[in-house]
Amino acid sequence: MAINRIKSTLRKVRLQHWRVIAFALSMPTLLSLPGMATGLLLGLAPGTTVILATLTASASYIAAPVAVRHAIEEADIGLVMLASLGVTFPFNVLVGIELYARILQWLTG
């Protein structure tokens, strides 16, 4: 059922939703920073710190659709699912993990 909602929402996505797409692309990077900071403060290995950063970056697509659905009844859940699973998840897998590793490398010198 969620797939049908995503399909119908994808057909409606226009330039007017650029803010949703921008948010879906920028939020994982911002959310990864507290994970990185926690890993560094705990003295975790670099690989473990990158995993922790990836997990905190993932919070935007793990919890957001359910939270939005329950908090805002008139919200377009298809658009929320599209942003989280259609934009944020692929970003995290294809770009994010490498990006977080490079940011960590830059921070630790």
Secondary structure, DSSP 8 states (H G I E B T S, - for coil): -HHHHHHHHHHH--GGGHHHHHHHHHHHHHHHHHHHHHHHHHT--HHHHHHHHHHHHHHHHHTHHHHHHHH-TTS-HHHHHIIIIIIIHHHIIIIIHHHHHHHHHHHH-
